[in-house]
Every structure is written in C-alpha cells, then in structure tokens.
Amino acid sequence: MNIPEVLQGYLGGVKFIPYTRDLPKNTTSQKRGVVQAKSAQEIAEAAAKAVPAKELAEKTAELNLG
C-alpha cells in the first residue's frame, strides 16, 4: 500500500507497506455482499437532485449576510 507523502513523516519515511497475507475467507463483509462504489457521474447527479443550485445559492447568501 502506497503511503501519501503527507503521512510519510509520521511513519518514519516509509513510502510503501506491503501486504503480508491474504484476506480471511468468509468475513462478514463477504457474507452480506460488497457495496459497489458509485461513479463520479452518479454522485454528481444525486447531488444535483438533492439541492437545486439556485436554492443552494440563496441559502448560502442568507448565511453569509446574517
């Protein structure tokens, strides 16, 4: 596993941590099924449906003024 640069100082300069063994069989997450990650487009569409841009701009302006 590659370590992000900002965290390397906390780990003594380690840049890579190798996996030492395989995942165990029959884990809880495997039994209930793996949740598939959504694509960036699906996330953007869901966010657009959640709060219309005009309403979001109005709420932001209210918070900034008062």
C-alpha contacts under 8 A as a table, 3 or more apart, distances in Angstrom:
res1	aa1	res2	aa2	distance
1	M	16	F	5.52
1	M	17	I	5.04
1	M	18	P	5.90
1	M	19	Y	7.15
2	N	15	K	6.02
2	N	16	F	4.60
2	N	17	I	6.53
3	I	7	L	6.65
3	I	8	Q	6.37
3	I	14	V	7.28
3	I	15	K	5.14
3	I	16	F	5.65
3	I	17	I	7.37
4	P	7	L	5.56
4	P	8	Q	6.52
4	P	15	K	7.54
5	E	8	Q	5.24
5	E	9	G	7.70
5	E	15	K	7.63
6	V	9	G	6.79
7	L	10	Y	5.46
7	L	11	L	6.67
8	Q	11	L	5.07
8	Q	12	G	6.32
8	Q	13	G	4.71
8	Q	14	V	5.62
8	Q	15	K	6.23
9	G	12	G	5.40
9	G	13	G	5.25
9	G	14	V	7.89
10	Y	13	G	7.34
11	L	14	V	5.65
14	V	17	I	7.42
19	Y	22	D	7.69
24	P	27	T	6.39
26	N	30	Q	6.11
26	N	31	K	6.43
27	T	30	Q	5.32
27	T	31	K	6.41
28	T	31	K	5.13
28	T	32	R	6.42
29	S	32	R	5.47
29	S	33	G	6.13
29	S	34	V	6.37
30	Q	33	G	5.21
30	Q	34	V	6.34
38	K	42	E	6.09
38	K	43	I	6.57
39	S	42	E	5.26
39	S	43	I	6.42
40	A	43	I	5.13
40	A	44	A	6.15
41	Q	44	A	5.07
41	Q	45	E	6.15
42	E	45	E	5.15
42	E	46	A	6.21
43	I	46	A	5.16
43	I	47	A	6.17
44	A	47	A	5.08
44	A	48	A	6.13
45	E	48	A	5.10
45	E	49	K	6.31
46	A	49	K	5.16
46	A	50	A	6.19
47	A	50	A	5.04
47	A	51	V	6.71
48	A	51	V	5.94
48	A	52	P	6.03
48	A	53	A	7.30
49	K	52	P	6.47
51	V	55	E	6.77
51	V	56	L	6.34
52	P	55	E	5.42
52	P	56	L	6.23
53	A	56	L	5.00
53	A	57	A	6.13
54	K	57	A	5.14
54	K	58	E	6.27
55	E	58	E	5.10
55	E	59	K	6.19
56	L	59	K	5.21
56	L	60	T	6.11
57	A	60	T	5.12
57	A	61	A	6.14
58	E	61	A	5.13
58	E	62	E	6.26
59	K	62	E	5.08
59	K	63	L	6.27
60	T	63	L	5.16
60	T	64	N	6.18
61	A	64	N	5.10
61	A	65	L	6.16
62	E	65	L	5.28
62	E	66	G	6.08
63	L	66	G	5.50
